[in-house]
Every structure is written in structure tokens, then in C-alpha cells.
Amino acid sequence: MIGSTSELGIKGVHKRTWDKGLGRKKEYYIEEFNPTYNHHQKWYIGANISWRAKMLIAQLRTNSHELRCETGCWKRPKEAWEESVCVFCTSGKVETEKHFILECEAFKDSRDNYINILTASSWNDLFSEGTVEKLGELIIKLNRKMAELLKSVCEAVCPIGYC
């Protein structure tokens, strides 16, 4: 019977288990991306930027990317938040969206032409109407650089091309 007490009980247990499993990741998302729990359409959706830029910004904002703060949750057993450190630099920091865009030394050269938008007063200001075009360009460059770095590591580990 749909909607029975036992079915609702199972759904409730599943939701509590999921919420518990999200833990630190959910806290980070709320703290960094949506501190006001504002669910209005974001500026980048209607902005005059490339489809790729919109997609990459959306992936960063919704935790649908392949940074370690996200991929650590895919592993079994799950990787602890603190263990999801950046593999591109030696900072020992968790590879979060903020670290990827603003802090990682491996991508410093890609950020050099975007200092004006990277000095936004808050993380959310980066995704505002006035900066979204440049942010889109930057994120595309960062993704390309990440792909190059991963390819070079792959080639070094597996020189005969099986990567």
C-alpha cells in the first residue's frame, strides 16, 4: 500500500541516513554556495556566455564535478572530507571548488588575467551578474589546464598509452 506507515518509515530512515552521510559536504555547500538558502535563478543561467561556461559553473555550484571533495564520496568506503586533498599542489588543502578556482598554486598562471574578479568580496560575488562572463572564461581555462595536468601524469605513469 503506497503511503503506508511502514513505507513512510523506510523513507524517513533513508533520508536521515542520506543527510548523515552528506554531513560535512552539505555544510560546505550551504556555507560557501548558498548561505542564505536563496533558491532564485542564478545570473549565469540567462547570461550571454557560452553553453560550456554555463555548464561548468552549474557543475561547480551543484557539486556535479570531479574535484576530490565530490569524488571522495563516490569511493567505497567513502573518503573522509579531510582526505580529499588536492593532487595538483602541495598545500594539503581539500580540493574544493573554492580551492580550485581561487587558491591552487598549480593553476596560478591561469588565474593571472582574472585578478579583478577574483578579489570579489565574497565567494557568492564571483557568481554575480557583473563577473559571470569572466568567471566562465576562467573556469574553462582551469578545466583545460586540469585536463593537461592529468594527461601528463597519466603519460608519466603509463607511457605506452593505456590511460
Residue pairs with C-beta under 8 A, 6 or more apart in sequence:
1 7
19 26
21 73
21 78
23 81
24 81
25 63
25 69
25 70
25 73
25 81
28 69
28 81
28 96
29 63
30 37
32 96
32 97
32 98
32 123
33 61
33 97
33 123
33 124
35 124
42 61
42 127
43 127
43 128
43 129
43 132
44 53
44 54
44 57
44 58
44 127
44 132
44 135
44 136
45 54
45 58
47 54
47 129
47 132
47 133
47 136
48 133
49 132
49 133
49 136
50 136
50 140
52 140
53 135
53 136
53 137
53 139
53 140
54 136
56 65
56 136
56 139
56 140
56 143
57 127
57 132
57 135
57 136
57 139
58 64
59 65
60 97
60 100
60 101
60 139
61 127
63 69
63 70
64 70
65 97
67 95
67 96
67 97
67 100
68 79
68 84
68 85
68 86
68 87
68 94
68 95
69 81
69 84
69 94
69 95
69 96
69 97
71 79
71 84
72 78
72 79
72 80
72 81
72 83
72 84
73 79
81 94
82 94
84 94
84 95
85 91
85 92
85 93
85 94
85 95
86 92
86 93
86 94
86 95
86 99
86 100
86 104
86 106
87 95
88 95
88 104
88 106
88 107
88 146
88 149
89 104
89 105
89 106
90 105
91 99
91 103
91 104
91 105
93 99
93 103
95 104
98 123
100 107
100 142
100 146
101 111
101 118
101 126
101 138
101 139
101 142
102 111
102 118
106 145
106 149
107 142
107 145
107 146
110 138
110 141
110 142
110 145
111 118
111 138
111 142
114 134
114 135
114 137
114 138
116 134
117 126
117 131
117 134
117 135
117 138
118 126
120 126
120 128
120 131
125 131
126 135
127 135
151 163
154 163
155 161
155 163
157 163
